[in-house]
Amino acid sequence: MAKPLHVELVAVEEMVWSGEAEMLLARTTEGELGVLPGHEPLLGQLAEPGKVRIKQAGGAEIAYEVAGGFLSVTAEKVTILAEEASPVTAAAR
């Protein structure tokens, strides 16, 4: 089994979400980006408006609308630094 991906979603004034995930999907200025454990390091600019989807173990998915910011992928974790982040309701997905 692959090592889970540690994800941190941080808005300007607070930690929005932190935990383990199987996959992360984010919309960047270069297009839709999928990140799995073992992904090469990168730094990307989030598209506006944008959405970040976090797929957790067992199939659960959480999503956030984000405004502005960056996505950083390292060997240890994925960090999303957004100006604003708000949860997406199930009906809006």
C-alpha positions as a printed Julia matrix, in Angstrom:
93×3 Matrix{Float64}:
   0.0    0.0     0.0
   1.31   3.46   -0.93
   2.15   5.93    1.78
  -0.71   8.44    2.16
  -0.33  12.02    1.04
  -0.25  14.61    3.85
  -2.28  17.67    2.83
  -2.56  21.08    4.49
  -5.04  23.7     3.26
  -4.25  27.08    4.78
  -6.15  30.34    4.29
  -4.78  33.74    5.24
  -5.99  33.63    8.82
  -6.44  29.94    9.64
  -5.64  26.3     9.0
  -8.69  25.12    7.04
  -7.95  21.4     6.76
  -5.06  19.07    7.52
  -4.89  15.31    7.14
  -4.03  12.27    5.06
  -5.36  11.73    1.53
  -5.06   9.28   -1.33
  -5.19  12.02   -3.97
  -5.57  15.76   -4.37
  -7.04  17.57   -7.38
  -6.55  21.3    -7.86
  -7.18  23.79  -10.64
  -4.06  25.82  -11.42
  -3.31  28.46  -14.03
  -1.7   25.65  -16.07
  -4.8   23.41  -15.86
  -6.23  20.67  -13.64
  -3.55  18.98  -11.53
  -3.78  15.61   -9.81
  -1.31  14.78   -7.05
  -0.68  11.25   -5.79
   1.86  10.08   -3.19
   5.35  10.22   -4.69
   4.56  13.15   -7.03
   7.53  15.2    -8.17
   8.03  18.49   -6.25
   6.4   21.53   -7.84
   5.01  24.98   -7.16
   1.83  26.08   -8.93
  -0.43  29.11   -8.91
  -4.09  28.39   -8.14
  -6.6   29.48  -10.78
  -9.32  31.96   -9.85
 -11.94  30.9    -9.16
 -10.56  27.53   -8.22
 -11.51  24.33   -6.5
  -9.44  21.88   -4.47
 -10.76  18.33   -4.05
  -9.24  15.98   -1.48
  -9.91  12.25   -1.88
  -9.53  10.45    1.43
  -9.02   6.76    2.12
 -12.23   4.82    1.71
 -13.53   7.03   -1.09
 -14.74  10.06    0.88
 -14.12  13.36   -0.87
 -14.09  16.9     0.46
 -13.94  20.02   -1.7
 -13.14  23.67   -1.14
 -13.62  26.75   -3.32
 -10.37  28.73   -3.18
  -9.48  32.25   -4.26
  -5.89  33.14   -5.07
  -2.82  31.46   -3.76
  -0.36  28.69   -4.46
   0.07  24.92   -4.3
   3.37  23.47   -3.11
   4.22  19.78   -3.52
   7.26  18.37   -1.7
   8.38  14.84   -0.88
   6.71  15.17    2.55
   3.41  16.93    1.86
   1.15  19.13   -0.24
   0.45  22.62    1.04
  -2.25  24.84   -0.43
  -1.85  28.49    0.56
  -5.04  30.32   -0.41
  -6.27  33.84    0.2
  -9.75  32.41    0.9
 -11.12  28.88    1.21
 -14.68  27.76    1.85
 -16.21  24.27    1.87
 -18.27  23.17   -1.12
 -21.65  21.66   -0.29
 -22.5   18.22   -1.68
 -25.14  19.74   -4.0
 -22.61  22.14   -5.57
 -20.07  19.45   -6.51
